[in-house]
Structures are given as structure tokens and as C-alpha cells.
């Protein structure tokens, strides 16, 4: 029984280093995904601002709330 426990302990120690590397790689990949998501959100908001403006009269969209802008109502 002691041999089985010893083997399990060795396997645990052997797996520790690759697991740490994998966790670091996952964290790095998540950071890249977060940047890509932010870029995509900015691009979408940019399109919505252009479509909501008079630059593209055939298009319409809501002004993104986070832009802090609002369309002036005609007087």
C-alpha cells in the first residue's frame, strides 16, 4: 500500500509544474480575449455612432449609452 501512495505522490509532483504552466497560459489567453472583446465593443459602438449620425443617412442605430452622447431633437 505504501508503494501506491508513493507513486501517487510522485505523479502529483510531476503534474504540478505542467499544471502551473497551463494556468499561466490560460491567464495570458484570457487577457488577449478580454482585449479582443474590448476592441470589438469599441468597433461596434463606433459603427453605431456613425449609423446614428447624418454621415450615413440610409442607416440608423441607437447611440451607445457609454458614449455619453444624445441626438439633438429638431426645434
Beta strands, then each sheet from edge to edge (+ up, - down):
end
